[in-house]
Amino acid sequence: MSDSTTRRVSFNEPILGTPEADAVQEVLESGTIRGDGPVTQEVEEQLEEWLGIEHVFLTTSCTHALEMAMLVLDIGPGDEVIMPSFNFVSSANAVVLRGATPVFADIRPDTLNIDVEDVADKITPRTKAIVPVHYAGVSCDMNALQALADENDLYVIEDAAQGVDAYYDGAPLGTMGDIGCYSFHETKNLTCGEGGAFLTDDTELARAAELAREKGTNRSAFIRGEVDKYTWVSEGSSYIPSDILAAILNVQLSRRETIKQKRETVWTAYYDALHPLADDGPLQLPTIPDACDSNYHIFFFRVDTPQRRNTLLDVLKDHGIDASFHYIPLHSSPFGQRVTDQDADSLPHTTHCSETLIRLPLHPQLADTAEEIAARTADIVASEIQ
């Protein structure tokens, strides 16, 4: 039974308040609530300046940014795209929707990011792109991945859904590959409820993305006065968010430093409280390599067996800690088995990590009580593993 006297620690709770509401009201009063309005353009310009990248297009989700990436790179039937199986479904769906084949690679057991050596083993003449996923706001080994991609003439599409305001060797995640994709979903560090962004420094890809995002029309060029009429010129869909959502994101960008600082406070409190258990028991804590500046999107730890993980999840929830797990591997999922011929047991690190990982609540609202929550969590974990 739950301990009704203990305050429940919610898994996620974004910082939203009067500034966001005022920004939405201002857009409503302006009469311009469509996509690609003045607020959308302002946010895109802010992101371009902050990230040091030439082209940013806001999208309705990171899923749609990934779909745009596959479209503008002309991924299609006969092509293969390598990505981690320890992954949300969006990057795989983006490939499948183009008639191409996702090829699933294993992960490193320390960062839970894609294993470059396994990627190298899975490259074939049909491989067209690699999709590294920056898990938990900690970068993949981008130097090694980029070198592998260059050697094999492959595109790199960074799935940086969890990587906004995280860095690798000083470079923002999402800006190192041919294309980067961001998420501003409610569960992400910066949010507008639902939203994303498509990033690139390649002018040709940017032109193609602009067309794809506007239903395959050259409407944006028409608005800029570059053509005297607009028409259907390529494949595309409707990937443009409303200025209402852009207004919320605009405020969230102004909170960026505070949000990251508070998340780091919570992450560090968990790490410090659980570290003695990692020294003495069957507990493995997250790793942040020296080249990586995390955004502290996720705090996770791993135990030794699925049975222990499942028991701990139940006990934590019974004590008011809304813990969760991550992910069901894509290669062993029902649809994953339909679209690839990979054996369900072929990626051992992915399978083991998926079965033994626990995610703890982490959001800015926990910062003021982080040490108390972390100590409480550590006591619960200790009672089950010692």
N, C-alpha and C positions, 0 to 999 in steps of 0.2 A: 504493500500500500504506500501511497505518497505521504510524505511528511507534511501535513497541512500547515504546520507552524513555520515552515521554512519558505522563504521567498523563492519563487521559481525564477530561474535564470533563463531568459528566452534565448533561442538560438541566434536570432537576428533581429535588429531594431535600428534602422537607419536614423541619422540625425536629420530631422525635417521640422520646420517651424515657421514662424511668421515671415521671415525673409522669402522663403519659397512661395508661401501663399500670396505675398505682396507681388512677387514677380509674375505669378500666374494671372493675378488680377490686372496687372498692367498690360499684359498681352491681350486679355479679354477686352479691355477698354480701348485698346488700339484698333480693334477691328480686323487685325491681321493674325489669324490663328493657323493658317495653312503651313505646309512645309516649305522650307527654303525661304522663310521670311527673314526680317532683319535680325531677329534674335538668333536664329539658326546660324546665319552668316557670322554674327559676332562670336558665337561660341567656337565655330570652326576656325576662325582667325586666331582666337586665344589658344586653341589647342595646337595650331601650327607653330605659333611663336614659342609656346612652352616646350613643345616636343622637338623643335628644330627640324621640322619636316615640311616639305613643300605643299602637300595636298592632304587635307582631312575632309571627309564627307560624313556627316552625321547620318545614321541609319536608324531604322525602327528596332533593331536588335543586333547583337553580335552574330546571331544565326544568319540574319540577312547580309551582314558584312561578309561572312564566310561564303554565302551563296554568290554574292557579287564577285568575290575573288575567283571562284571557280569559273564563273561566266566570262570574266574579262581575260582570264588566262586560257580560255578556250579548252578547258578540261572537258573530255567527252569520251564516248565509247572507245574501248581499247586502252585507255589511259589508266595508270595506277597512281594512287596518292598515298604516301606512307604517313602514318600518324600513330600516336600511342593508343592502345586499347583502353588504358586507364584514362578515361576521357568522357566528357559529356557528349551526347549524341549529335550535336549540331554539326561538327566538322565532318563527321561521317555522312550524315544526311546530305550535306552540301555536295559531296562527291557523288553519292548515289543518284541524286536528282539530275545530275548531268550525264548519267549513263556510264559513269566511270566506276572503278573498283577501289574501295579503301583497302589498304594493306596495313595490318596492325603490327606494331613493333612493341617490344617489351620496354620496361622502365628500369631506371636505376633504383635500388632499394633505399638509397639515402635521401635523395630529393624527390623521388617519385616522378621525375621528368624522363622524357624519352631517352633511351640508351642509344647513343650514337653508333656504337659497334653493331648493335642489332639492326639499326637502320641501314648501315652499309651492307649487311648480309642480305637485306631484302630488296635491294635495288636490282631492277631488271631493265631490259631495253624498253619496256612499256612504262617505266616510272617517269612521271612528269613533274611531281612536286613533293615536298616534305612539309608537313604541318606540325611543327613543335608546339606543344601546349605548356605554358608556363604555370605549372601547378602551384597553388597556394601563394602566388605572387613572388615566387623564386624562379629566376631565369634558368632555362635550359642552357647547356653548354653551346652558346651560339657561335663561338669561334670554330669549334670542331664541326658543327652542323653546316655552317656557311662554307667551310673549306670542302666538306664532302659534296655539298650542292654544286659548288663551282667546278669541282673535278668531274662531276657527272652531268653538268649542264642542266640542273634542276632548279625550279622555282622554290622559294621558301616563303610560306604563308604563316606568319606568327599568329597563333590563336592566343591572344593576350587578354582573353575575357577576364581572367583573374589578375592581370598584370598592370593595371593602370597605376601609375605613380610608383612603379618598381623599375630597377635599373640593372644593367649588366655592363661592367667596366665603364660606368658612367653614362651609358646610352639608355634612353627610355625603352622599355620593352614595347614591342610593336613597331619599332622604327628601324630595325636592323635587317629584316628580310625584304623581299620584293613587295610584300603587302603585309600590313598588320591589321588585326581586328580586335576591337575593344567591346566590352559590355558595360552598360550602365543600368543593368537590371536592379531590382530592389535589393537583392542580396549582395551587390557589389559595393566596393569602398565608396565610390561616387555613383549616385543614382538619380535617375529621373523616372523611376518606376519600371519602364521598359525603354530600352534604347541601346544604341551601339555606335561604332564609328569604323570607317574604312580608311586606312592610312597608306600612303605610298609616296616615295620620292621620284617615281618614274612618271614622266609627263605623259607618255603614251598610254600607260595603264590608267592614269588619272582621267584622260579623255574618255577612255572606254568605260570607266567606272561612272563618270558623269552621265553618259548615255544610258547605261544599264539601270542606274538609280532613278532615272526619269522615264520609266516605261519603254526604254529604247528610242526615245525621241531626243531631238536636239533643242528642247525647250530652253535649257539654261543658256545656250549660245544665243537663242533668240532674245531672251530677256536682257542679255548683255549687249544686244545690238549687232552681233557678229553675223547673223543671217536675217533675211527679211521675212521669213516665215519658218515655222517649225513643223517637223514631220517625223514619221517613223523611219529610223535609219539603222536600227540594230535590235538584237534581243534585249529584253529588259523586264523590269517589274516595278512595282511601287514600293520603294525602300526609304522614303523620306519621312521623317518624323514631324509632327506638328510643332509650331513655335511655342506652344504651351509646354511641351516636354523640354524643349531647348531652354526655356526660361528657368525651369527647375534645375537643370544641369548647370546653367550659368551660375546660380547661387552655390551649388555644390562645389564648383571649381574654386570659388572664393573660400570655401571651408577646407580645402585640400590639406593644408599643412596641419590643421587641428585634427582632422580625421585620422591622418596617418600617425600623428603623435599619440593619440588616444588608443589606437589599435595596437601600437607598439607597446604601450603600457600594459595592456591586457595580455598580449602575447608573452612578454617578458615575465609577467607575474606567473603565468602558467608554467613557463619553462623553469623558472627558479624553484617553484614549489614541487614540481615533478622530478627535477633532476636527481635528487637523492634516491628516488625509486628506480630510476634508470641505471644508477650505479650498482644497486643492490638486487634488482629483480628483473623479471621478463618484460622490460619496458624499453621501447626505442623512441627517442624524441626526434623532432624534425632537425634537419641540417640546412644551414644557409652558407653556401660556399663563399670564400673571401671575395670573389669577383661580383657577388650579388648583393644588391641593396633591396631588401624585401619591402613590400607594402603591407605585410602582416595581414594578408587577406584571410588566411586560415591558420588555426592552430590544431594540429593533429598529433596523436601518438599511436604507436603500434604495440600490440602485445604478441604473445608467441603462438596462440592458437585461436581458431574461429570460436571455439566454445567459450574461451575466456573473454573474447571480445563481446560476444552476445550477452554473456552474463553481466559484464561491466556496463554495457549500454542500458540494460534493464535497471540495474541498481542505481546508476546515475540519474536516470529519469525518475525513478521512485523517490530520489532525494532532491528533486526539483531542478536538476541540471539537464537542460534539453540537448543532450549529446546526439550525434548522428553518425552515419557511416558514409563512405565515398569509395569508388563507384562500383556498380555491377559492370565487369569488363565487357566492352563492346564485342570482342571476338567470340565470347561464349554466350552472348545474348541470342534469343530466338531469331531476330532479324539478321544479326551479324553472321550467324551460321548459314543463313540463306544467301547472303551476298558475297561471302568469301568461302574458301575451302580450307581455312586454317583450323587446325585441331583445337578443341576447346581447352586442352591442357598444354598448349604449345608455348605459352608465355608465363613461365613460373613465377617471376617476381610480380608481375601484374596480378596474377591470381592470389598469391599469398598476401600481398599488400591489401588488396580489396577485401580479403576475408578477415584481416586482423587490425584494421585501422579504425580509430575513433576520432571524430571531429568534435571539438568543444565549442560552446557558444563564444563568439568573438564579435563584438561591435563596440562603437565608441561610448555607448551609454553605460558600459560596464567599467569604464576607466576609474571612476571614483571609488569603487568597491573591489577593484581587481585583486588586491592581495587577499582580501577576505574570501572571495569566490574561489581563487586559486588554491588557498589553503583548505577550504572545504572540499574542493574537488580532489586534492591530493589525499586527504584523509579517507575519502570514499574509495579511491583507487587502491590505496595501501591496504585497506581492510579486506580487499578481494584478492590481492596478488601475493600477500606475504603470509 
